[in-house]
Amino acid sequence: MNKCTRRKSNTSKLKSVTAVDEKQKNCIGLELTEVDRSAVFTARKLLKRRLYGYDVPSEFWLDFGLEDQKRQLINIFEQCIKFGESNSVLVIGPRGSGKTKLIEAALKDLKESASDYFVVYLNGLLQTDDRLSLQEIARQLKLENVIGDKVIGSFAENLAFILDSFRMGGDSTRSVIIILEEFDLFAQHKNQSLIYNLLDVSRSKYTPLAVVGVTCRLDVIELLEKRVKSRYSRRSILTFSQLNFEEYIEMLRSMLKLPDDFESKRFKCHWNKEVNRIMDEKVTREAARKHFNTTKDIRSLALSLAQSVSKVSAKAPFLTSESLVESFKTQEVDGKIQLLKGLSVLELCLIVAMKHVREKRSGEPFNFDMLFKEYQAFVLRRSSTVQRFDKMVALKAFEHLLALEIVKPLHSISSSSLPKDFQPVTLLVEDSQVSDVLLAYQDCPTDLQQWGTTMFV
C-alpha cells in the first residue's frame, strides 16, 4: 500500500519512465516493481566513475578520430624502446580533446609488445621549478637514495647521472619515457633548463629517451628559446576534434550504455534500450546539437551526462530525456546573465537605458549624463509603476556597474580630466542578454520588461 502511495506521488518524469517501461517490459520481462535495487546503484556508480574520469575507457576518444594519432605515438615509443632511438614530440589540442587519454591508451597498448622501460610523469602545475622536477624524476625512478635532498653539481650533471643509472652494462640500457603535462609552464622555468637538458639527452645515443610534451597552447613553439628549439625534433600530434554530429550522438550512447559484463543482464538490456530511445528523441537531439555547436569538449559533455546519471535512483531507475536536456542547459549558463540577475532594479534600469542610448548612437560610446536623461524620460512616462531616483543615487549605481566590469570606460578614470558624468563608456552586455535577464528577474516591473524589449520614442 505504501508503495502505491509513493508511486502516485512521483513526478511527471517518473510517470513518463513508467509508461516507457510498460512498452518495453515485454521484450525482456522486467517490470518497474521488479528492478533490482543493487543493479540500479551499481549502474549509477559505474557510470559516474566513467563520466567523472576515474575509469574512462580510452575508446570513447580513440574510436572517434584519434586512432591515427595513437599509432604515431606508439611508433615513437617503440622506436625508443626497441631500437634505442630517442625522440621528442608535442601533443597539442584544446582542453578536453583527449590528449592525456591518448597517451594512456598508447602506453596501454605498448605494454603488450614491450616491458623494459620506465614512464615518468611531470606536471607544470606541480613541478614549478627544476629542483622539484629533478626530485620528482628521482622519486618515480626510485633513486631518492642516490640523489636525496642535496643536489650536488649542476642540473644537467644530476639529470645525466640519474639517466646513466639505468645503464645495465655494455651498451644496453633501459628506455625512459617522460610525459610533461602543461608543457608550456615548463617553458617558464629559469633558462628553460629542464626542457633543454631533456631534449639534449634525447639526442644522445647512450640513453634512449622519449620526451612527450602535452599542451593546449598552439604557440608553444614560440615560447621556447633558440637553443631549445634546435634540439626539438619538430614533431607534433594534434588532437583537434573532427567529429560530426552523428558520431557525437554515438559517443553519447557509448558513454551512457552499460557494459556487456554488467551483473544484471535484464537490467542492462532495459537500460541500454532506454538510452537508445532517448538518444533518438527529437528534444534530446536538439539539446545535444546545441551543445555540439557550442563546444566539443569531452569533459564538458561528461559533466552534463553525469548530472543526469546522479538523479537515477530506485524510484527513478532509468534516464529520461527531460533530465538530459536540463543537464545540457546547466552547462550553457551565461556568466554575464547570472551576474545581472543579482543587480538592483535601478541598476537594471540604467543598463536598459544604456542599451537604448547605444542603439540611438549606432554603437558609439556614451556617458552617464546621456543614459540618465534616457532613464528620466522613461520614469516620467511610467512614474506610477517605477520608483524614481535622483542623479546622485543613480551615479552610485553606475559606479557599481563599473566595478563589476559590466560597463567599461574608454580611458582610465583616474587619469581623465573629465567629470564622471561625461567620461565616455561602453556597455559590455549584449541586447539578448539584457532581454533574458529581464524575463528571468524575480519581481521585475512589467514596464521595465517592456522597455528592455522595445524602443520608446
LODO-20147 format. One record per residue (C-alpha): residue number from 0; x, y, z. Coordinates in steps of 0.5 Angstrom, whole numbers, plus 2048, in hexadecimal, padded with zeros to 3 digits. Example, Ala and Ser with C-alpha at 12.3 -4.5 7.8 and 13.67 -1.06 7.14 Angstrom:
# LODO-20147
@resi->0&xx->819&yy->7F7&zz->810
@resi->1&xx->81B&yy->7FE&zz->80E
# end
This chain:
# LODO-20147
@resi->0&xx->800&yy->800&zz->800
@resi->1&xx->806&yy->805&zz->802
@resi->2&xx->809&yy->803&zz->7FB
@resi->3&xx->803&yy->805&zz->7F7
@resi->4&xx->802&yy->80C&zz->7FB
@resi->5&xx->809&yy->80D&zz->7FA
@resi->6&xx->808&yy->80C&zz->7F2
@resi->7&xx->802&yy->810&zz->7F2
@resi->8&xx->807&yy->816&zz->7F5
@resi->9&xx->80C&yy->815&zz->7F0
@resi->10&xx->80E&yy->81B&zz->7EB
@resi->11&xx->80C&yy->81B&zz->7E4
@resi->12&xx->813&yy->819&zz->7E2
@resi->13&xx->812&yy->812&zz->7E6
@resi->14&xx->80B&yy->811&zz->7E2
@resi->15&xx->80E&yy->812&zz->7DB
@resi->16&xx->813&yy->80D&zz->7DD
@resi->17&xx->80E&yy->808&zz->7E0
@resi->18&xx->80A&yy->809&zz->7D9
@resi->19&xx->810&yy->807&zz->7D5
@resi->20&xx->812&yy->801&zz->7DA
@resi->21&xx->80B&yy->7FF&zz->7D8
@resi->22&xx->80C&yy->7FF&zz->7D1
@resi->23&xx->813&yy->7FB&zz->7D2
@resi->24&xx->811&yy->7F6&zz->7D7
@resi->25&xx->80F&yy->7F1&zz->7D2
@resi->26&xx->816&yy->7F1&zz->7CF
@resi->27&xx->81A&yy->7EF&zz->7D5
@resi->28&xx->814&yy->7ED&zz->7DA
@resi->29&xx->816&yy->7F3&zz->7DF
@resi->30&xx->811&yy->7F7&zz->7E3
@resi->31&xx->813&yy->7FD&zz->7E6
@resi->32&xx->811&yy->7FA&zz->7ED
@resi->33&xx->816&yy->7F4&zz->7EC
@resi->34&xx->81C&yy->7F9&zz->7EB
@resi->35&xx->822&yy->7F6&zz->7EF
@resi->36&xx->824&yy->7FC&zz->7F3
@resi->37&xx->82B&yy->7FA&zz->7F4
@resi->38&xx->82B&yy->7FA&zz->7EC
@resi->39&xx->829&yy->801&zz->7EC
@resi->40&xx->82E&yy->803&zz->7F1
@resi->41&xx->834&yy->7FF&zz->7ED
@resi->42&xx->832&yy->802&zz->7E7
@resi->43&xx->832&yy->809&zz->7E9
@resi->44&xx->839&yy->808&zz->7ED
@resi->45&xx->83C&yy->805&zz->7E7
@resi->46&xx->839&yy->80B&zz->7E2
@resi->47&xx->83B&yy->810&zz->7E7
@resi->48&xx->842&yy->80E&zz->7E7
@resi->49&xx->843&yy->80D&zz->7E0
@resi->50&xx->840&yy->814&zz->7DF
@resi->51&xx->844&yy->818&zz->7E4
@resi->52&xx->84A&yy->815&zz->7E1
@resi->53&xx->84C&yy->810&zz->7E6
@resi->54&xx->84B&yy->80A&zz->7E2
@resi->55&xx->84A&yy->80C&zz->7DB
@resi->56&xx->84B&yy->807&zz->7D5
@resi->57&xx->850&yy->80B&zz->7D0
@resi->58&xx->84C&yy->808&zz->7CA
@resi->59&xx->847&yy->80E&zz->7CC
@resi->60&xx->84C&yy->812&zz->7C9
@resi->61&xx->850&yy->80E&zz->7C4
@resi->62&xx->84A&yy->80B&zz->7C1
@resi->63&xx->848&yy->812&zz->7BE
@resi->64&xx->84E&yy->815&zz->7BB
@resi->65&xx->855&yy->813&zz->7BF
@resi->66&xx->857&yy->80D&zz->7BC
@resi->67&xx->85C&yy->810&zz->7B7
@resi->68&xx->85F&yy->814&zz->7BD
@resi->69&xx->85F&yy->80E&zz->7C1
@resi->70&xx->863&yy->80A&zz->7BC
@resi->71&xx->868&yy->810&zz->7BB
@resi->72&xx->869&yy->810&zz->7C3
@resi->73&xx->86A&yy->808&zz->7C3
@resi->74&xx->86F&yy->808&zz->7BE
@resi->75&xx->873&yy->80E&zz->7C1
@resi->76&xx->873&yy->80A&zz->7C8
@resi->77&xx->875&yy->803&zz->7C4
@resi->78&xx->87B&yy->806&zz->7C0
@resi->79&xx->87E&yy->809&zz->7C7
@resi->80&xx->87D&yy->802&zz->7CB
@resi->81&xx->87E&yy->7FD&zz->7C5
@resi->82&xx->883&yy->801&zz->7C1
@resi->83&xx->886&yy->806&zz->7C6
@resi->84&xx->884&yy->80C&zz->7C2
@resi->85&xx->883&yy->812&zz->7C7
@resi->86&xx->87E&yy->817&zz->7C4
@resi->87&xx->879&yy->81D&zz->7C7
@resi->88&xx->872&yy->81E&zz->7C5
@resi->89&xx->86D&yy->823&zz->7C7
@resi->90&xx->866&yy->821&zz->7C8
@resi->91&xx->861&yy->828&zz->7C6
@resi->92&xx->85A&yy->829&zz->7C7
@resi->93&xx->855&yy->82C&zz->7CA
@resi->94&xx->853&yy->82A&zz->7D2
@resi->95&xx->84E&yy->824&zz->7D2
@resi->96&xx->850&yy->822&zz->7CB
@resi->97&xx->853&yy->81B&zz->7CE
@resi->98&xx->85B&yy->81D&zz->7CE
@resi->99&xx->85C&yy->819&zz->7D4
@resi->100&xx->858&yy->813&zz->7D3
@resi->101&xx->85B&yy->813&zz->7CC
@resi->102&xx->862&yy->812&zz->7D0
@resi->103&xx->85F&yy->80D&zz->7D5
@resi->104&xx->85C&yy->809&zz->7CF
@resi->105&xx->863&yy->809&zz->7CB
@resi->106&xx->866&yy->806&zz->7D2
@resi->107&xx->861&yy->801&zz->7D3
@resi->108&xx->862&yy->7FE&zz->7CC
@resi->109&xx->869&yy->7FF&zz->7CD
@resi->110&xx->869&yy->7FA&zz->7D3
@resi->111&xx->867&yy->7F4&zz->7CE
@resi->112&xx->86D&yy->7F5&zz->7CA
@resi->113&xx->873&yy->7F8&zz->7CF
@resi->114&xx->874&yy->7F8&zz->7D6
@resi->115&xx->87B&yy->7FA&zz->7D7
@resi->116&xx->87A&yy->802&zz->7D8
@resi->117&xx->878&yy->807&zz->7DD
@resi->118&xx->873&yy->80C&zz->7DD
@resi->119&xx->874&yy->813&zz->7E1
@resi->120&xx->86E&yy->818&zz->7E1
@resi->121&xx->86F&yy->81F&zz->7E3
@resi->122&xx->86A&yy->825&zz->7E3
@resi->123&xx->86C&yy->82C&zz->7E2
@resi->124&xx->867&yy->82E&zz->7E8
@resi->125&xx->86A&yy->82A&zz->7ED
@resi->126&xx->872&yy->82A&zz->7EB
@resi->127&xx->872&yy->831&zz->7EB
@resi->128&xx->87A&yy->831&zz->7EA
@resi->129&xx->880&yy->82D&zz->7E8
@resi->130&xx->882&yy->82B&zz->7EF
@resi->131&xx->87B&yy->828&zz->7F0
@resi->132&xx->87B&yy->825&zz->7E9
@resi->133&xx->881&yy->821&zz->7EB
@resi->134&xx->87F&yy->81F&zz->7F1
@resi->135&xx->878&yy->81C&zz->7EE
@resi->136&xx->87C&yy->818&zz->7E9
@resi->137&xx->881&yy->815&zz->7EE
@resi->138&xx->87B&yy->813&zz->7F2
@resi->139&xx->877&yy->810&zz->7EC
@resi->140&xx->87D&yy->80C&zz->7EA
@resi->141&xx->87E&yy->80A&zz->7F1
@resi->142&xx->885&yy->80E&zz->7F2
@resi->143&xx->884&yy->812&zz->7F8
@resi->144&xx->889&yy->80F&zz->7FC
@resi->145&xx->88E&yy->811&zz->7F6
@resi->146&xx->88C&yy->818&zz->7F6
@resi->147&xx->889&yy->819&zz->7FD
@resi->148&xx->887&yy->820&zz->7FE
@resi->149&xx->88E&yy->823&zz->7FD
@resi->150&xx->88F&yy->824&zz->7F6
@resi->151&xx->897&yy->825&zz->7F4
@resi->152&xx->899&yy->828&zz->7EE
@resi->153&xx->895&yy->82B&zz->7E8
@resi->154&xx->88E&yy->829&zz->7E6
@resi->155&xx->891&yy->826&zz->7DF
@resi->156&xx->896&yy->821&zz->7E3
@resi->157&xx->891&yy->81F&zz->7E8
@resi->158&xx->88C&yy->81D&zz->7E3
@resi->159&xx->891&yy->81A&zz->7DF
@resi->160&xx->893&yy->816&zz->7E5
@resi->161&xx->88C&yy->813&zz->7E6
@resi->162&xx->88B&yy->811&zz->7DF
@resi->163&xx->892&yy->80E&zz->7DF
@resi->164&xx->890&yy->80A&zz->7E5
@resi->165&xx->88C&yy->806&zz->7E0
@resi->166&xx->892&yy->803&zz->7DC
@resi->167&xx->892&yy->7FC&zz->7DD
@resi->168&xx->899&yy->7FA&zz->7DB
@resi->169&xx->89B&yy->7FA&zz->7D4
@resi->170&xx->897&yy->7FE&zz->7CF
@resi->171&xx->890&yy->7FC&zz->7D2
@resi->172&xx->88C&yy->801&zz->7D6
@resi->173&xx->885&yy->802&zz->7D8
@resi->174&xx->881&yy->807&zz->7D4
@resi->175&xx->87D&yy->80C&zz->7D7
@resi->176&xx->877&yy->810&zz->7D5
@resi->177&xx->876&yy->817&zz->7D8
@resi->178&xx->86F&yy->81A&zz->7D8
@resi->179&xx->86F&yy->821&zz->7D9
@resi->180&xx->868&yy->824&zz->7DA
@resi->181&xx->866&yy->82B&zz->7DA
@resi->182&xx->86D&yy->82B&zz->7D6
@resi->183&xx->86C&yy->833&zz->7D5
@resi->184&xx->86D&yy->834&zz->7DC
@resi->185&xx->874&yy->831&zz->7DC
@resi->186&xx->876&yy->836&zz->7D7
@resi->187&xx->875&yy->83B&zz->7DC
@resi->188&xx->87B&yy->838&zz->7E1
@resi->189&xx->881&yy->83C&zz->7E1
@resi->190&xx->885&yy->83B&zz->7DB
@resi->191&xx->881&yy->835&zz->7D9
@resi->192&xx->886&yy->830&zz->7DC
@resi->193&xx->881&yy->82A&zz->7DD
@resi->194&xx->87F&yy->82A&zz->7D5
@resi->195&xx->886&yy->82C&zz->7D3
@resi->196&xx->889&yy->826&zz->7D6
@resi->197&xx->884&yy->821&zz->7D5
@resi->198&xx->884&yy->823&zz->7CD
@resi->199&xx->88B&yy->823&zz->7CD
@resi->200&xx->88B&yy->81C&zz->7D1
@resi->201&xx->886&yy->81A&zz->7CC
@resi->202&xx->88B&yy->81B&zz->7C6
@resi->203&xx->890&yy->817&zz->7C9
@resi->204&xx->891&yy->80F&zz->7C7
@resi->205&xx->893&yy->80D&zz->7CE
@resi->206&xx->88D&yy->80E&zz->7D2
@resi->207&xx->886&yy->80C&zz->7CE
@resi->208&xx->881&yy->812&zz->7D0
@resi->209&xx->87B&yy->814&zz->7CD
@resi->210&xx->878&yy->81B&zz->7CF
@resi->211&xx->871&yy->81C&zz->7CF
@resi->212&xx->86E&yy->823&zz->7D0
@resi->213&xx->867&yy->824&zz->7D1
@resi->214&xx->864&yy->82B&zz->7D0
@resi->215&xx->85E&yy->82F&zz->7CE
@resi->216&xx->862&yy->835&zz->7CB
@resi->217&xx->862&yy->835&zz->7C4
@resi->218&xx->868&yy->83A&zz->7C4
@resi->219&xx->86C&yy->836&zz->7C9
@resi->220&xx->872&yy->835&zz->7C4
@resi->221&xx->873&yy->83D&zz->7C4
@resi->222&xx->874&yy->83C&zz->7CC
@resi->223&xx->87A&yy->838&zz->7CB
@resi->224&xx->881&yy->83B&zz->7CB
@resi->225&xx->885&yy->83B&zz->7C5
@resi->226&xx->88A&yy->835&zz->7C8
@resi->227&xx->884&yy->831&zz->7CA
@resi->228&xx->880&yy->832&zz->7C3
@resi->229&xx->887&yy->82F&zz->7C0
@resi->230&xx->886&yy->829&zz->7C4
@resi->231&xx->87F&yy->828&zz->7C3
@resi->232&xx->87D&yy->822&zz->7BD
@resi->233&xx->877&yy->827&zz->7BB
@resi->234&xx->873&yy->821&zz->7BB
@resi->235&xx->86B&yy->823&zz->7BE
@resi->236&xx->865&yy->81F&zz->7BE
@resi->237&xx->85E&yy->823&zz->7BE
@resi->238&xx->858&yy->820&zz->7C2
@resi->239&xx->853&yy->825&zz->7BF
@resi->240&xx->84C&yy->822&zz->7BF
@resi->241&xx->84A&yy->820&zz->7B8
@resi->242&xx->843&yy->81D&zz->7BA
@resi->243&xx->83D&yy->81E&zz->7B6
@resi->244&xx->836&yy->81F&zz->7BA
@resi->245&xx->834&yy->817&zz->7B8
@resi->246&xx->83B&yy->815&zz->7BB
@resi->247&xx->83A&yy->81A&zz->7C1
@resi->248&xx->833&yy->816&zz->7C2
@resi->249&xx->836&yy->80F&zz->7C2
@resi->250&xx->83B&yy->812&zz->7C7
@resi->251&xx->836&yy->814&zz->7CC
@resi->252&xx->833&yy->80D&zz->7CB
@resi->253&xx->839&yy->809&zz->7CD
@resi->254&xx->83A&yy->80E&zz->7D3
@resi->255&xx->834&yy->80C&zz->7D6
@resi->256&xx->833&yy->805&zz->7D4
@resi->257&xx->835&yy->7FF&zz->7D9
@resi->258&xx->83A&yy->7FA&zz->7D7
@resi->259&xx->839&yy->7F3&zz->7D5
@resi->260&xx->83B&yy->7F0&zz->7DB
@resi->261&xx->837&yy->7F4&zz->7E0
@resi->262&xx->834&yy->7F0&zz->7E6
@resi->263&xx->82D&yy->7F0&zz->7E4
@resi->264&xx->82B&yy->7EE&zz->7DC
@resi->265&xx->824&yy->7F0&zz->7DD
@resi->266&xx->825&yy->7F7&zz->7E0
@resi->267&xx->82B&yy->7F8&zz->7DB
@resi->268&xx->826&yy->7F6&zz->7D5
@resi->269&xx->821&yy->7FB&zz->7D7
@resi->270&xx->826&yy->801&zz->7D9
@resi->271&xx->829&yy->800&zz->7D2
@resi->272&xx->822&yy->800&zz->7CF
@resi->273&xx->820&yy->807&zz->7D2
@resi->274&xx->827&yy->80A&zz->7D0
@resi->275&xx->826&yy->808&zz->7C9
@resi->276&xx->81F&yy->80B&zz->7CA
@resi->277&xx->821&yy->812&zz->7CD
@resi->278&xx->826&yy->813&zz->7C8
@resi->279&xx->821&yy->812&zz->7C2
@resi->280&xx->81C&yy->817&zz->7C5
@resi->281&xx->81C&yy->81E&zz->7C2
@resi->282&xx->81C&yy->822&zz->7C8
@resi->283&xx->823&yy->81F&zz->7CA
@resi->284&xx->826&yy->81F&zz->7C3
@resi->285&xx->824&yy->827&zz->7C3
@resi->286&xx->828&yy->828&zz->7CA
@resi->287&xx->82E&yy->824&zz->7C8
@resi->288&xx->82E&yy->827&zz->7C2
@resi->289&xx->82E&yy->82E&zz->7C5
@resi->290&xx->834&yy->82B&zz->7CA
@resi->291&xx->838&yy->828&zz->7C4
@resi->292&xx->838&yy->82F&zz->7C0
@resi->293&xx->83A&yy->833&zz->7C7
@resi->294&xx->840&yy->82E&zz->7C9
@resi->295&xx->842&yy->827&zz->7C7
@resi->296&xx->846&yy->827&zz->7CE
@resi->297&xx->845&yy->820&zz->7D0
@resi->298&xx->846&yy->821&zz->7D7
@resi->299&xx->840&yy->826&zz->7D7
@resi->300&xx->83C&yy->821&zz->7D4
@resi->301&xx->83D&yy->81C&zz->7D9
@resi->302&xx->83C&yy->821&zz->7DE
@resi->303&xx->835&yy->822&zz->7DB
@resi->304&xx->833&yy->81B&zz->7DB
@resi->305&xx->836&yy->81A&zz->7E2
@resi->306&xx->831&yy->81E&zz->7E5
@resi->307&xx->82B&yy->81A&zz->7E2
@resi->308&xx->82E&yy->814&zz->7E4
@resi->309&xx->82F&yy->816&zz->7EB
@resi->310&xx->827&yy->817&zz->7EB
@resi->311&xx->826&yy->810&zz->7EA
@resi->312&xx->823&yy->80C&zz->7F0
@resi->313&xx->81F&yy->806&zz->7F2
@resi->314&xx->819&yy->80B&zz->7F1
@resi->315&xx->81B&yy->80D&zz->7EA
@resi->316&xx->820&yy->808&zz->7E8
@resi->317&xx->821&yy->80A&zz->7E0
@resi->318&xx->823&yy->810&zz->7DD
@resi->319&xx->81E&yy->815&zz->7DA
@resi->320&xx->81E&yy->81A&zz->7D4
@resi->321&xx->81C&yy->81F&zz->7D9
@resi->322&xx->822&yy->81E&zz->7DD
@resi->323&xx->827&yy->81E&zz->7D8
@resi->324&xx->824&yy->825&zz->7D5
@resi->325&xx->824&yy->828&zz->7DC
@resi->326&xx->82B&yy->826&zz->7DD
@resi->327&xx->82E&yy->828&zz->7D6
@resi->328&xx->82B&yy->82F&zz->7D8
@resi->329&xx->82F&yy->830&zz->7DE
@resi->330&xx->835&yy->82F&zz->7DA
@resi->331&xx->833&yy->835&zz->7D6
@resi->332&xx->832&yy->83A&zz->7DB
@resi->333&xx->834&yy->841&zz->7D9
@resi->334&xx->838&yy->844&zz->7DF
@resi->335&xx->836&yy->84B&zz->7DD
@resi->336&xx->82F&yy->849&zz->7DE
@resi->337&xx->830&yy->846&zz->7E5
@resi->338&xx->834&yy->84D&zz->7E7
@resi->339&xx->82E&yy->851&zz->7E4
@resi->340&xx->829&yy->84D&zz->7E8
@resi->341&xx->82C&yy->850&zz->7EE
@resi->342&xx->82B&yy->857&zz->7ED
@resi->343&xx->826&yy->85C&zz->7F0
@resi->344&xx->820&yy->85F&zz->7EC
@resi->345&xx->824&yy->866&zz->7EB
@resi->346&xx->82A&yy->862&zz->7E8
@resi->347&xx->826&yy->85E&zz->7E3
@resi->348&xx->822&yy->865&zz->7E1
@resi->349&xx->829&yy->868&zz->7E0
@resi->350&xx->82B&yy->862&zz->7DC
@resi->351&xx->825&yy->862&zz->7D7
@resi->352&xx->826&yy->86A&zz->7D7
@resi->353&xx->82D&yy->868&zz->7D4
@resi->354&xx->82A&yy->863&zz->7CF
@resi->355&xx->825&yy->869&zz->7CC
@resi->356&xx->82B&yy->86E&zz->7CC
@resi->357&xx->830&yy->869&zz->7C9
@resi->358&xx->82A&yy->868&zz->7C3
@resi->359&xx->829&yy->86F&zz->7C2
@resi->360&xx->830&yy->871&zz->7C1
@resi->361&xx->831&yy->86A&zz->7BD
@resi->362&xx->836&yy->867&zz->7C2
@resi->363&xx->83A&yy->86D&zz->7C3
@resi->364&xx->83D&yy->86F&zz->7CA
@resi->365&xx->838&yy->873&zz->7CF
@resi->366&xx->839&yy->876&zz->7D6
@resi->367&xx->835&yy->876&zz->7DD
@resi->368&xx->831&yy->87C&zz->7DB
@resi->369&xx->82E&yy->879&zz->7D5
@resi->370&xx->82C&yy->873&zz->7D8
@resi->371&xx->829&yy->877&zz->7DE
@resi->372&xx->825&yy->87B&zz->7D9
@resi->373&xx->822&yy->875&zz->7D6
@resi->374&xx->821&yy->872&zz->7DD
@resi->375&xx->81D&yy->878&zz->7DF
@resi->376&xx->819&yy->878&zz->7D8
@resi->377&xx->817&yy->871&zz->7DA
@resi->378&xx->815&yy->873&zz->7E1
@resi->379&xx->811&yy->879&zz->7DF
@resi->380&xx->80D&yy->874&zz->7DA
@resi->381&xx->80C&yy->86F&zz->7E0
@resi->382&xx->80C&yy->872&zz->7E6
@resi->383&xx->806&yy->86E&zz->7E9
@resi->384&xx->80A&yy->868&zz->7E9
@resi->385&xx->811&yy->869&zz->7E9
@resi->386&xx->815&yy->86D&zz->7EF
@resi->387&xx->819&yy->873&zz->7ED
@resi->388&xx->820&yy->874&zz->7F0
@resi->389&xx->824&yy->87B&zz->7F0
@resi->390&xx->82A&yy->87B&zz->7EC
@resi->391&xx->82F&yy->87A&zz->7F2
@resi->392&xx->82C&yy->873&zz->7F3
@resi->393&xx->82C&yy->871&zz->7EC
@resi->394&xx->833&yy->873&zz->7EC
@resi->395&xx->835&yy->86F&zz->7F1
@resi->396&xx->831&yy->869&zz->7EE
@resi->397&xx->835&yy->86B&zz->7E8
@resi->398&xx->83C&yy->86A&zz->7EB
@resi->399&xx->83A&yy->864&zz->7EE
@resi->400&xx->839&yy->861&zz->7E7
@resi->401&xx->840&yy->864&zz->7E5
@resi->402&xx->843&yy->860&zz->7EB
@resi->403&xx->83F&yy->85A&zz->7E8
@resi->404&xx->842&yy->85B&zz->7E1
@resi->405&xx->83B&yy->85B&zz->7DE
@resi->406&xx->83D&yy->862&zz->7DC
@resi->407&xx->844&yy->864&zz->7D9
@resi->408&xx->847&yy->86B&zz->7D9
@resi->409&xx->84B&yy->86C&zz->7D2
@resi->410&xx->850&yy->870&zz->7D6
@resi->411&xx->853&yy->86F&zz->7DD
@resi->412&xx->84E&yy->872&zz->7E2
@resi->413&xx->854&yy->875&zz->7E7
@resi->414&xx->858&yy->878&zz->7E1
@resi->415&xx->852&yy->87B&zz->7DE
@resi->416&xx->851&yy->882&zz->7DF
@resi->417&xx->849&yy->882&zz->7DD
@resi->418&xx->844&yy->881&zz->7E3
@resi->419&xx->841&yy->87B&zz->7E4
@resi->420&xx->83A&yy->87D&zz->7E1
@resi->421&xx->83E&yy->87E&zz->7DA
@resi->422&xx->843&yy->878&zz->7D9
@resi->423&xx->842&yy->874&zz->7D3
@resi->424&xx->840&yy->86D&zz->7D5
@resi->425&xx->83D&yy->867&zz->7D1
@resi->426&xx->839&yy->861&zz->7D3
@resi->427&xx->83C&yy->85A&zz->7D3
@resi->428&xx->835&yy->857&zz->7D3
@resi->429&xx->831&yy->854&zz->7CD
@resi->430&xx->82A&yy->856&zz->7CC
@resi->431&xx->828&yy->84F&zz->7CC
@resi->432&xx->82B&yy->84E&zz->7D3
@resi->433&xx->827&yy->854&zz->7D5
@resi->434&xx->821&yy->851&zz->7D3
@resi->435&xx->822&yy->84A&zz->7D6
@resi->436&xx->823&yy->84E&zz->7DD
@resi->437&xx->81D&yy->852&zz->7DD
@resi->438&xx->819&yy->84C&zz->7DB
@resi->439&xx->81C&yy->848&zz->7E1
@resi->440&xx->81D&yy->84D&zz->7E6
@resi->441&xx->818&yy->84C&zz->7EC
@resi->442&xx->813&yy->851&zz->7ED
@resi->443&xx->816&yy->855&zz->7E7
@resi->444&xx->811&yy->85B&zz->7E6
@resi->445&xx->80D&yy->85A&zz->7DF
@resi->446&xx->80E&yy->861&zz->7DD
@resi->447&xx->816&yy->85F&zz->7DD
@resi->448&xx->815&yy->859&zz->7DA
@resi->449&xx->811&yy->85C&zz->7D4
@resi->450&xx->816&yy->862&zz->7D4
@resi->451&xx->81C&yy->85D&zz->7D3
@resi->452&xx->819&yy->859&zz->7CD
@resi->453&xx->816&yy->85F&zz->7CA
@resi->454&xx->818&yy->866&zz->7C7
@resi->455&xx->814&yy->86C&zz->7CA
@resi->456&xx->815&yy->872&zz->7C6
# end
